[in-house]
Amino acid sequence: MRSMKREELLKEIDGKRALFGTFFAFNNRLQTAGDNFYQEITCKQFFLLICIHIFQEDPPTINELSEVMGSSHQNVKQIVNKLEANGFLEVRRDEQDKRKLRVHKTDKMEQFSKKYARQEKEFLERFYEGVSDDEVAGMYKTMMQLENNLIKIKEAVK
């Protein structure tokens, strides 16, 4: 009943403003759900672990992770430090360029991924319930456009 009231309230304002505000509420709900899902890590830590899997060739640097996550170097560094302290990651100097630090997966991270694989699959199925593959593709395209717009806004402010 509560969400119906919220939806009714949002109908009273311009659609673009309502969507803009919904992003914040959505982010809070997503983070809460993620934080409750895992016993060992937070949702943001899990997101970082997902991002590490994107890099196939070399383990990523903190700057590369920062770019993919859309977060500051400092915030990503803090997340990496916590995950490293808990044995999920290991930070090592790049063999070719000693100035770079690369973030490596550990066996503990691989075991963690296997431990939660089934629950993650079920979570995603429930999360996308009632949403078609075409709708997901359209939403992804729209989100990428909005993200690109935000990047342009940020660059224009510099």
C-alpha positions as a Markdown table, in Angstrom:
| # | Residue | x | y | z |
|---|---|---|---|---|
| 1 | Met | 0.0 | 0.0 | 0.0 |
| 2 | Arg | 2.9 | 2.3 | 0.8 |
| 3 | Ser | 4.4 | 2.0 | -2.7 |
| 4 | Met | 1.0 | 2.8 | -4.2 |
| 5 | Lys | 0.9 | 6.1 | -2.3 |
| 6 | Arg | 4.4 | 6.9 | -3.5 |
| 7 | Glu | 3.5 | 6.1 | -7.1 |
| 8 | Glu | 0.4 | 8.4 | -6.8 |
| 9 | Leu | 2.6 | 11.2 | -5.4 |
| 10 | Leu | 5.1 | 10.8 | -8.2 |
| 11 | Lys | 2.3 | 11.1 | -10.8 |
| 12 | Glu | 1.8 | 14.6 | -9.6 |
| 13 | Ile | 5.2 | 15.8 | -10.8 |
| 14 | Asp | 6.9 | 16.0 | -14.2 |
| 15 | Gly | 7.9 | 12.6 | -15.4 |
| 16 | Lys | 11.6 | 13.5 | -15.9 |
| 17 | Arg | 11.8 | 14.9 | -12.3 |
| 18 | Ala | 10.0 | 11.8 | -10.9 |
| 19 | Leu | 12.4 | 9.5 | -12.8 |
| 20 | Phe | 15.4 | 11.6 | -11.5 |
| 21 | Gly | 14.2 | 11.2 | -7.9 |
| 22 | Thr | 13.4 | 7.5 | -8.4 |
| 23 | Phe | 17.1 | 6.9 | -9.3 |
| 24 | Phe | 18.1 | 7.9 | -5.8 |
| 25 | Ala | 15.4 | 5.8 | -4.1 |
| 26 | Phe | 16.2 | 2.9 | -6.4 |
| 27 | Asn | 19.9 | 3.1 | -5.5 |
| 28 | Asn | 19.1 | 3.0 | -1.8 |
| 29 | Arg | 16.8 | 0.0 | -2.2 |
| 30 | Leu | 19.3 | -1.8 | -4.3 |
| 31 | Gln | 22.1 | -1.2 | -1.8 |
| 32 | Thr | 20.0 | -2.3 | 1.1 |
| 33 | Ala | 19.0 | -5.5 | -0.7 |
| 34 | Gly | 22.6 | -6.2 | -1.6 |
| 35 | Asp | 23.9 | -5.5 | 1.9 |
| 36 | Asn | 21.3 | -8.0 | 3.2 |
| 37 | Phe | 22.2 | -10.6 | 0.6 |
| 38 | Tyr | 25.8 | -11.2 | 1.5 |
| 39 | Gln | 27.1 | -12.0 | 5.0 |
| 40 | Glu | 30.7 | -11.3 | 4.3 |
| 41 | Ile | 30.7 | -8.2 | 2.1 |
| 42 | Thr | 28.6 | -5.1 | 1.3 |
| 43 | Cys | 26.8 | -4.4 | -2.0 |
| 44 | Lys | 29.4 | -1.9 | -3.1 |
| 45 | Gln | 32.2 | -4.4 | -2.4 |
| 46 | Phe | 30.2 | -7.0 | -4.5 |
| 47 | Phe | 29.9 | -4.5 | -7.3 |
| 48 | Leu | 33.7 | -4.0 | -7.3 |
| 49 | Leu | 34.2 | -7.8 | -7.5 |
| 50 | Ile | 31.8 | -7.9 | -10.5 |
| 51 | Cys | 33.8 | -5.1 | -12.1 |
| 52 | Ile | 37.1 | -7.0 | -11.6 |
| 53 | His | 35.6 | -9.9 | -13.7 |
| 54 | Ile | 35.2 | -7.5 | -16.7 |
| 55 | Phe | 39.0 | -7.3 | -17.1 |
| 56 | Gln | 40.0 | -10.3 | -19.0 |
| 57 | Glu | 43.6 | -9.5 | -20.1 |
| 58 | Asp | 45.3 | -8.0 | -17.0 |
| 59 | Pro | 44.1 | -7.4 | -13.5 |
| 60 | Pro | 42.7 | -3.9 | -13.3 |
| 61 | Thr | 44.3 | -0.9 | -11.7 |
| 62 | Ile | 42.4 | 1.1 | -9.1 |
| 63 | Asn | 42.0 | 3.9 | -11.7 |
| 64 | Glu | 40.5 | 1.4 | -14.2 |
| 65 | Leu | 38.1 | 0.1 | -11.5 |
| 66 | Ser | 37.2 | 3.7 | -10.6 |
| 67 | Glu | 36.3 | 4.5 | -14.2 |
| 68 | Val | 34.1 | 1.4 | -14.6 |
| 69 | Met | 32.4 | 1.9 | -11.3 |
| 70 | Gly | 31.8 | 5.6 | -11.8 |
| 71 | Ser | 33.3 | 6.3 | -8.4 |
| 72 | Ser | 36.2 | 8.3 | -7.2 |
| 73 | His | 39.7 | 6.8 | -6.9 |
| 74 | Gln | 39.6 | 7.4 | -3.2 |
| 75 | Asn | 36.3 | 5.5 | -2.7 |
| 76 | Val | 37.5 | 2.6 | -4.8 |
| 77 | Lys | 40.8 | 2.4 | -2.9 |
| 78 | Gln | 38.9 | 2.2 | 0.4 |
| 79 | Ile | 36.7 | -0.7 | -0.9 |
| 80 | Val | 39.8 | -2.5 | -2.3 |
| 81 | Asn | 41.6 | -2.1 | 1.0 |
| 82 | Lys | 38.7 | -3.6 | 2.9 |
| 83 | Leu | 38.5 | -6.5 | 0.5 |
| 84 | Glu | 42.2 | -7.0 | 0.6 |
| 85 | Ala | 42.2 | -7.0 | 4.4 |
| 86 | Asn | 39.5 | -9.7 | 4.3 |
| 87 | Gly | 41.5 | -11.8 | 1.8 |
| 88 | Phe | 39.3 | -11.4 | -1.3 |
| 89 | Leu | 41.8 | -9.4 | -3.3 |
| 90 | Glu | 45.5 | -8.8 | -3.4 |
| 91 | Val | 47.1 | -5.6 | -4.6 |
| 92 | Arg | 50.5 | -6.0 | -6.4 |
| 93 | Arg | 52.8 | -3.8 | -8.5 |
| 94 | Asp | 52.6 | -4.2 | -12.2 |
| 95 | Glu | 55.5 | -6.2 | -13.5 |
| 96 | Gln | 56.1 | -3.9 | -16.5 |
| 97 | Asp | 55.3 | -0.6 | -14.9 |
| 98 | Lys | 56.2 | -0.5 | -11.2 |
| 99 | Arg | 54.2 | 2.7 | -10.7 |
| 100 | Lys | 50.9 | 0.9 | -11.3 |
| 101 | Leu | 49.2 | -1.2 | -8.7 |
| 102 | Arg | 47.0 | -4.0 | -10.0 |
| 103 | Val | 44.1 | -5.6 | -8.1 |
| 104 | His | 44.2 | -9.4 | -8.3 |
| 105 | Lys | 41.5 | -11.9 | -7.4 |
| 106 | Thr | 42.4 | -14.5 | -4.7 |
| 107 | Asp | 41.3 | -18.1 | -4.2 |
| 108 | Lys | 39.0 | -16.8 | -1.4 |
| 109 | Met | 37.2 | -14.6 | -3.9 |
| 110 | Glu | 36.8 | -17.6 | -6.3 |
| 111 | Gln | 35.4 | -19.7 | -3.5 |
| 112 | Phe | 33.0 | -16.8 | -2.5 |
| 113 | Ser | 31.8 | -16.6 | -6.1 |
| 114 | Lys | 31.1 | -20.3 | -6.2 |
| 115 | Lys | 29.4 | -20.2 | -2.8 |
| 116 | Tyr | 26.8 | -17.6 | -3.9 |
| 117 | Ala | 26.4 | -18.5 | -7.6 |
| 118 | Arg | 23.0 | -20.2 | -7.1 |
| 119 | Gln | 21.7 | -17.4 | -4.9 |
| 120 | Glu | 22.9 | -14.7 | -7.2 |
| 121 | Lys | 21.2 | -16.4 | -10.2 |
| 122 | Glu | 17.9 | -16.6 | -8.2 |
| 123 | Phe | 18.3 | -13.0 | -7.0 |
| 124 | Leu | 18.7 | -11.7 | -10.6 |
| 125 | Glu | 15.7 | -13.8 | -11.8 |
| 126 | Arg | 13.6 | -12.3 | -9.0 |
| 127 | Phe | 15.0 | -8.8 | -9.7 |
| 128 | Tyr | 14.1 | -8.9 | -13.4 |
| 129 | Glu | 10.8 | -10.7 | -12.9 |
| 130 | Gly | 8.2 | -9.3 | -15.3 |
| 131 | Val | 10.8 | -7.5 | -17.4 |
| 132 | Ser | 11.4 | -8.9 | -20.9 |
| 133 | Asp | 14.9 | -9.2 | -22.5 |
| 134 | Asp | 13.9 | -6.4 | -24.9 |
| 135 | Glu | 12.9 | -4.1 | -22.0 |
| 136 | Val | 16.2 | -4.9 | -20.3 |
| 137 | Ala | 18.1 | -4.0 | -23.5 |
| 138 | Gly | 16.1 | -0.8 | -24.0 |
| 139 | Met | 16.7 | 0.2 | -20.3 |
| 140 | Tyr | 20.4 | -0.5 | -20.6 |
| 141 | Lys | 20.6 | 1.6 | -23.8 |
| 142 | Thr | 18.8 | 4.4 | -22.0 |
| 143 | Met | 21.0 | 4.2 | -18.9 |
| 144 | Met | 24.1 | 4.3 | -21.0 |
| 145 | Gln | 22.9 | 7.5 | -22.7 |
| 146 | Leu | 22.0 | 9.1 | -19.4 |
| 147 | Glu | 25.5 | 8.1 | -18.1 |
| 148 | Asn | 27.2 | 9.6 | -21.1 |
| 149 | Asn | 25.2 | 12.8 | -20.6 |
| 150 | Leu | 26.3 | 12.9 | -16.9 |
| 151 | Ile | 29.9 | 12.5 | -18.1 |
| 152 | Lys | 29.5 | 15.4 | -20.5 |
| 153 | Ile | 27.9 | 17.5 | -17.8 |
| 154 | Lys | 30.8 | 16.8 | -15.4 |
| 155 | Glu | 33.4 | 17.6 | -18.1 |
| 156 | Ala | 31.6 | 20.9 | -18.9 |
| 157 | Val | 31.8 | 22.0 | -15.3 |
| 158 | Lys | 35.6 | 21.5 | -15.2 |
